[in-house]
């Protein structure tokens, strides 16, 4: 058994106490190092998450920007098409209305002139026919009665001669009036037929132009419906554009907010990392100093023990 005096025992106790203290300090340093390492890893992960979120928002912002640009292009295309359609509708309405109205006016004017001329001719021929009929009736009545009286007053021989001569003249005159009357009636019938034909032609032309007007109106109606449809599409595109613009605006606000948060996190993380590095560096220096001190103490203790063992005899007791 190794026998120690009081001084040696105290030195041994002190060495053990210092060794335990060094081991405890080493454990505390390792625990603090683990905590600081976790804090550092957490700050790094937080920074990476923030950067990933910012990248996602930037991508979303770019997508929304592209969609907004597409919506703007669609709206401009719709507005251009609406403008072109409006010009076509206005031009078609103006040209069709004016041209068709002018054509109908010309047709009606020409037809009315023709009808008026025919009516005048018919009126003239009717008047002439009436006059011929009156004259014919007059000659039939008065001349024939006067001729019969003359024949009764004259002798039989003379009567025979005059009757033959008078009948011949009367028949010739009556035949002339009949022919004129028949010709006048024929002209009247012809004029009536021409008048009827002219009226029918006028009605047909007016009906044809009316059909053309209806066709143009139908075409104009289709263009107006197309215009209204395009206007509705333009409003839908505009509403979509406004919504996309609103979403993009909110995304930009969110992106700016996240950028500010990221900057704050980066600054905080940088401060924490700097503080952790400084703390770790200081603790590393302290740890090294304690280790060096502990090594020196151990080395000194070993030397003291060797010297002590060399100088003294160590009695051994056998039980």
C-alpha positions in Angstrom: 0.0 0.0 0.0 1.2 3.4 -1.0 1.6 5.7 2.1 1.2 9.5 1.5 1.8 12.4 3.9 -0.7 15.2 4.3 0.8 17.5 1.7 0.9 14.8 -0.9 -2.7 13.8 -0.1 -3.8 17.4 -0.5 -2.0 17.7 -3.8 -3.6 14.5 -5.0 -7.0 15.7 -4.0 -6.4 19.0 -5.7 -5.3 17.2 -8.9 -8.4 15.1 -8.9 -10.6 18.1 -8.3 -9.0 20.0 -11.2 -9.3 16.9 -13.4 -13.0 16.6 -12.6 -13.5 20.3 -13.1 -11.7 20.1 -16.5 -13.8 17.1 -17.5 -17.0 19.0 -16.4 -15.9 22.1 -18.3 -15.2 20.0 -21.4 -18.7 18.5 -21.2 -20.2 21.9 -20.8 -18.2 23.2 -23.8 -19.3 20.3 -25.9 -23.0 20.9 -24.8 -22.7 24.6 -25.7 -21.1 23.7 -29.0 -24.0 21.4 -29.8 -26.5 24.1 -29.0 -24.6 26.6 -31.0 -24.4 24.1 -33.9 -28.1 23.5 -33.8 -28.8 27.3 -33.7 -26.5 27.7 -36.7 -28.1 24.9 -38.6 -31.6 26.3 -37.8 -30.5 29.8 -39.1 -29.1 28.2 -42.2 -32.3 26.2 -42.8 -34.5 29.3 -42.2 -32.4 31.2 -44.7 -32.7 28.4 -47.3 -36.5 28.2 -46.8 -36.9 31.9 -47.2 -34.8 31.9 -50.4 -36.9 28.9 -51.7 -40.1 30.8 -50.9 -38.8 33.9 -52.7 -37.8 31.9 -55.7 -41.3 30.4 -55.9 -42.9 33.8 -55.6 -40.6 35.2 -58.3 -41.6 32.3 -60.6 -45.3 32.9 -59.8 -44.8 36.6 -60.4 -43.3 35.9 -63.8 -46.1 33.5 -64.7 -48.7 36.1 -63.6 -46.8 38.8 -65.6 -46.9 36.6 -68.7 -50.6 36.0 -68.2 -51.2 39.7 -67.7 -49.3 40.4 -70.9 -51.4 37.8 -72.8 -54.6 39.3 -71.4 -53.4 42.8 -72.5 -52.7 41.4 -76.0 -56.1 39.7 -76.2 -57.8 42.9 -75.1 -56.0 44.9 -77.7 -56.9 42.4 -80.4 -60.5 42.4 -79.3 -60.6 46.2 -79.3 -59.0 46.3 -82.8 -61.5 43.7 -84.1 -64.4 45.6 -82.5 -63.2 48.9 -84.1 -62.9 47.2 -87.5 -66.4 45.6 -87.1 -67.8 49.0 -86.1 -66.3 50.6 -89.2 -67.7 47.8 -91.4 -71.1 48.1 -89.8 -71.2 51.9 -90.1 -70.0 51.8 -93.7 -72.4 49.0 -94.6 -75.3 50.7 -92.9 -74.5 54.1 -94.5 -73.8 52.6 -98.0 -76.7 50.1 -98.0 -79.2 52.6 -96.7 -78.1 55.4 -98.9 -77.5 53.4 -102.0 -80.7 51.3 -101.7 -82.8 54.4 -100.8 -81.4 56.2 -103.8 -82.0 53.3 -106.1 -85.6 52.9 -104.8 -86.2 56.6 -105.2 -84.9 56.5 -108.8 -87.0 53.4 -109.6 -90.1 54.9 -108.0 -89.5 58.2 -109.8 -89.0 56.6 -113.2 -91.9 54.3 -112.7 -94.1 57.2 -111.5 -93.0 59.2 -114.6 -93.9 56.3 -116.9 -97.2 55.7 -115.1 -98.0 59.4 -115.3 -97.2 59.5 -119.0 -99.3 56.4 -119.6 -102.1 57.8 -117.6 -101.9 61.0 -119.7 -101.9 59.0 -122.9 -104.7 56.9 -121.6 -106.7 59.9 -120.5 -106.1 61.4 -124.0 -107.1 58.2 -125.8 -110.1 57.8 -123.5 -111.2 61.3 -124.3 -110.7 60.8 -128.0 -112.5 57.5 -127.8 -115.4 59.1 -126.0 -115.5 61.9 -128.6 -115.5 59.4 -131.4 -118.2 57.4 -129.8 -120.3 60.6 -129.4 -119.7 61.6 -133.0 -120.5 58.1 -134.2 -123.7 58.0 -132.2 -124.5 61.5 -133.5 -124.1 60.5 -137.1 -125.9 57.3 -136.6 -128.9 59.1 -135.2 -129.2 62.5 -136.9 -127.7 61.9 -140.3 -129.6 58.7 -140.8 -133.0 60.3 -139.9 -132.3 63.3 -142.0 -131.4 61.1 -144.9 -134.6 59.1 -144.6 -136.7 62.3 -144.6 -135.0 63.4 -147.8 -135.7 60.2 -149.5 -139.4 60.3 -148.6 -139.8 63.9 -150.0 -138.1 63.0 -153.4 -139.3 60.8 -156.1 -138.9 57.1 -156.2 -136.3 57.1 -158.9 -134.4 59.9 -157.3 -134.8 58.2 -154.0 -133.2 55.1 -155.4 -130.2 57.0 -156.7 -129.8 59.2 -153.6 -130.3 56.3 -151.3 -127.6 54.3 -153.0 -125.2 57.3 -152.9 -126.2 58.4 -149.4 -125.9 54.9 -148.1 -122.4 54.6 -149.6 -121.2 57.9 -148.1 -122.9 57.2 -144.7 -121.4 53.7 -144.6 -118.0 55.1 -145.4 -118.3 57.7 -142.7 -119.6 55.3 -140.2 -116.9 52.8 -141.1 -114.3 55.5 -140.6 -115.6 56.4 -137.2 -115.8 52.7 -136.3 -112.2 52.2 -137.3 -111.1 55.2 -135.3 -113.2 54.1 -132.3 -111.8 50.6 -132.6 -108.3 51.9 -132.9 -108.8 54.2 -130.0 -110.2 51.4 -127.9 -107.3 49.2 -128.9 -104.8 51.9 -127.9 -106.7 52.3 -124.6 -106.4 48.6 -124.0 -102.8 48.6 -125.0 -102.2 51.6 -122.7 -104.0 49.9 -119.9 -101.9 46.8 -120.4 -98.7 48.9 -120.4 -99.9 50.7 -117.3 -100.6 47.4 -115.6 -97.2 46.0 -116.7 -95.5 49.2 -115.5 -97.2 49.0 -112.2 -96.3 45.3 -111.8 -92.7 46.1 -112.8 -92.6 48.9 -110.2 -94.0 46.6 -107.5 -91.5 43.9 -108.5 -88.5 46.3 -108.4 -89.6 47.8 -105.2 -90.1 44.3 -103.7 -86.7 43.3 -105.0 -85.1 46.3 -103.4 -87.0 45.7 -100.3 -85.7 42.1 -100.2 -82.2 43.5 -100.7 -82.8 45.9 -97.9 -83.9 43.0 -95.7 -80.8 41.0 -96.7 -78.6 44.0 -95.9 -80.4 44.5 -92.6 -80.0 40.8 -91.8 -76.3 41.0 -92.6 -76.1 44.1 -90.5 -77.9 42.3 -87.7 -75.4 39.4 -87.9 -72.5 41.9 -87.8 -74.1 43.7 -84.8 -74.5 40.3 -83.0 -70.9 39.5 -83.8 -69.9 43.0 -82.5 -71.9 42.4 -79.3 -70.3 39.0 -78.9 -66.8 40.4 -79.3 -67.7 43.2 -77.0 -68.8 40.6 -74.4 -65.5 38.8 -74.9 -63.6 42.0 -74.6 -65.3 42.7 -71.3 -64.5 39.1 -70.1 -60.9 39.6 -71.1 -60.8 42.9 -69.4 -62.3 41.4 -66.2 -59.8 38.6 -66.4 -57.0 41.1 -67.0 -58.1 43.1 -64.0 -58.2 40.0 -61.8 -54.8 38.9 -63.0 -53.5 42.4 -62.4 -54.9 42.4 -58.9 -53.4 38.9 -58.2 -50.1 40.1 -59.6 -50.2 43.3 -57.5 -50.9 41.2 -54.4 -48.2 38.8 -55.3 -45.8 41.7 -55.8 -46.8 43.0 -52.4 -46.3 39.6 -50.8 -43.0 39.2 -52.6 -41.8 42.6 -51.4 -42.9 41.6 -47.9 -41.1 38.3 -48.1 -38.0 40.0 -49.4 -38.1 42.3 -46.4 -38.6 39.3 -44.1 -35.8 37.5 -45.9 -33.5 40.5 -45.5 -34.4 40.7 -41.8 -33.8 36.9 -41.4 -30.5 37.1 -43.3 -29.4 40.0 -41.1 -30.5 38.2 -38.0 -28.9 35.0 -39.1 -25.7 36.8 -40.0 -25.7 38.4 -36.6 -26.4 35.1 -34.9 -23.8 33.3 -37.0 -21.2 36.0 -36.3 -22.1 35.8 -32.6 -21.9 32.0 -32.6 -18.6 32.0 -34.4 -17.2 34.6 -32.0 -18.6 32.6 -29.0 -17.3 29.4 -30.4 -13.9 30.9 -31.0 -13.7 32.4 -27.5 -14.8 29.1 -26.0 -12.4 27.2 -28.2 -9.6 29.5 -26.9 -10.8 29.0 -23.4 -11.1 25.3 -23.9 -7.6 25.1 -25.3 -6.3 27.1 -22.4 -8.0 24.8 -19.9 -6.7 21.8 -21.8 -3.2 23.2 -21.8 -3.5 24.0 -18.1 -4.8 20.6 -17.3 -2.0 19.0 -19.3 0.5 21.1 -17.5 -1.0 20.2 -14.2 -1.0 16.5 -15.1 2.5 16.8 -16.3 3.6 18.6 -13.2 1.8 16.1 -11.0 3.4 13.2 -12.8 6.9 14.8 -12.3 6.1 15.5 -8.6 5.0 11.9 -8.1 8.1 10.6 -9.8 10.4 12.8 -7.7 8.5 11.8 -4.6 8.8 8.2 -5.4 12.5 8.5 -6.2 13.2 10.3 -2.9 11.1 8.3 -0.6 10.8 4.7 0.3 7.4 3.2 0.0 6.8 0.7 2.8 4.7 -2.2 2.0 2.5 -3.9 4.6 1.4 -7.5 4.1 -1.9 -8.4 5.8 
